[in-house]
């Protein structure tokens, strides 16, 4: 039996588990992350383990350890968010859903690179992120953006993105959230030509008693004609556009 297991394991390239994989490089020597990527999981429904319910498929969570260290008041807010999720969820209101949720919505996104900047364009409501490389945050207090202010650098083959100045937002459709105090660090690491490990650390002392992490695999779309299409969310409301969008 052991010999059979070893035989079948040998059929799979090492890069599928990220061991020893050396990514292709851009002209300036950085790992080439360009392409159209998409998460294939149920994190947008709920980032923790969850069972199936009406219109929600069962799924394994992406939270490392599967526990969220909520402060008491914040946990009560999460319960209330869940109760009113159909009306309060930013996604349900066609708002930008912020970082990191934009990366695991059920829509693709595309990465473009230059030496000084990385741009991510999202199919969902035309969201765009500009990741400025090797530069500092503006340090202007009180300014908040849905997608935050992103500053990146390379640590070996890993793109590390530091995100601040975030507006409060939700992490999933079940009401998990972060406040305006959130400080998020993303790590993008190619583990194969078509697979990327996405690791996130969330530090939000107003909402959580300690930093916590989530991790998932992103998949590179392989269709020859793959492109980012349009998802004009508000058009699906017809004439009944929510007041918040008027």
RACORCOR-V850757 format. One record per pair of residues at least 12 apart in sequence whose ideal C-beta (glycine too) atoms are under 7 Angstrom apart, sorted by the first residue. I is the first residue (numbers start at 1). J is the second residue. D is the distance in whole Angstrom. If there is no record, write none. Layout:
i=[I,I]
j=[J,J]
d=[D,D]
//
This chain:
i=[15,15,16,16,18,18,21,21,21,23,23,26,28,30,30,31,31,32,33,33,33,33,33,34,34,34,35,35,36,36,36,36,36,36,37,37,37,37,37,37,37,38,38,38,38,39,39,39,39,40,41,41,41,41,42,42,43,43,43,43,44,44,44,44,44,44,45,45,45,45,45,46,46,46,47,47,47,47,47,47,47,48,48,48,48,49,49,62,62,62,63,63,64,64,64,68,68,68,69,69,69,69,70,70,71,71,71,74,78,78,78,81,81,82,82,85,85,85,89,89,90,90,91,93,93,93,94,94,94,94,95,96,96,96,96,97,97,98,98,98,98,98,99,99,99,99,99,100,100,100,101,101,101,102,102,102,103,104,105,107,107,107,107,108,108,108,109,109,109,110,116,117,117,117,117,118,118,118,121,123,123,123,124,125,125,127,129,129,130,131,131,131,132,132,132,133,133,134,135,136,137,137,137,143,144,144,144,144,145,145,146,146,148,148,148,148,149,149,149,150,157,157,158,158,158,159,160,160,161,162,163,163,164,166,166,166,167,168,178,178,178,179,179,179,181,181,181,182,182,183,184,184,185,186,187,194,194,194,195,195,196,197,197,198,198,198,199,199,200,200,201]
j=[191,192,192,195,191,197,190,191,192,157,190,113,115,113,154,157,190,113,111,113,159,188,190,111,112,113,111,220,108,110,220,221,226,228,108,109,111,196,218,219,220,108,218,219,221,103,104,216,218,219,59,62,104,216,57,59,62,104,172,216,101,104,105,106,172,173,57,59,172,173,174,172,173,174,61,62,63,171,172,176,214,61,63,66,68,61,66,214,215,216,212,214,213,214,215,176,208,212,208,209,210,212,207,208,207,208,209,207,175,176,177,175,177,174,175,173,174,175,170,173,169,170,173,242,244,245,125,233,234,245,146,125,127,146,147,169,170,146,147,148,166,169,147,148,163,166,184,184,186,200,170,171,172,122,124,127,198,216,124,122,123,124,231,123,221,228,121,122,123,228,133,130,131,132,133,131,133,152,228,228,229,231,231,231,233,147,147,150,150,150,152,161,150,151,152,152,153,153,151,151,149,151,164,165,165,166,167,180,165,167,167,169,163,164,165,166,163,164,165,163,189,190,187,188,189,188,185,187,186,185,184,186,183,180,182,184,180,180,202,204,207,204,206,207,204,205,206,202,204,203,200,202,201,200,199,219,220,222,217,219,218,215,217,215,216,218,213,215,213,214,213]
d=[6,4,6,7,3,6,7,6,6,6,4,6,5,7,6,5,6,7,5,6,6,6,7,5,6,5,6,5,5,5,7,4,5,7,7,6,7,7,5,7,6,4,7,6,6,6,4,6,6,6,6,6,6,6,6,3,5,4,6,7,7,6,5,6,6,6,7,7,6,5,7,5,7,4,6,5,5,6,5,6,6,4,5,6,7,4,6,5,6,5,7,5,4,6,6,7,7,6,5,5,5,6,7,6,6,7,6,4,5,6,7,3,6,5,4,6,7,6,6,6,6,5,7,5,6,7,6,4,5,6,7,6,5,4,6,6,7,5,6,7,6,4,6,6,5,7,6,7,6,5,7,6,7,5,7,6,6,6,5,7,4,5,6,6,6,6,6,4,7,5,5,6,7,6,6,4,7,6,6,5,6,5,5,6,5,6,5,6,7,4,4,6,7,6,7,5,7,6,6,7,5,6,5,5,6,6,4,6,6,6,5,7,4,6,5,4,7,5,4,5,6,7,5,7,5,4,7,6,4,6,4,7,6,7,5,7,6,5,6,5,6,6,4,5,5,6,4,6,4,5,6,5,5,5,4,7,4,7,6,6,4,7,6,7,5,5,7,5,6,5,5]
//
